[in-house]
Amino acid sequence: MEPTLRDGDWLLVDPDARPELGDLAVAHDGSRLVVKRVVDVDDAGRLLLAGDHPDHAGLRIGPLEHSLVVGRPWLRYWPLSRFGRVA
């Protein structure tokens, strides 16, 4: 997710927020959790996710049902030098 997020960033996630087009989302992808951006929402409301890194622009995850979405990250709290809201 560089440049938005880096390995080692710790995030607070709002489990009640439903990510929309353009938002970051935390979702289950098999046995792992991923943080990706919502790049499309289909007619059934399923989300298509992708990373922000330009080298991985063609990689997509989904479409995902909302039941696989954990929530929307909103704050980076570690490392302290990068503390702040994420978008």
Buried (B, 14 or more C-beta within 10 A) or exposed (E): BEEBBEEEBEBEBBEEBBBEEEBBBBBBEEEEEBBBBBBEBEEEEBBBBBBBEEEEEEEBBBBBEEEBBBBBBBEBEEEEEBEEEBE
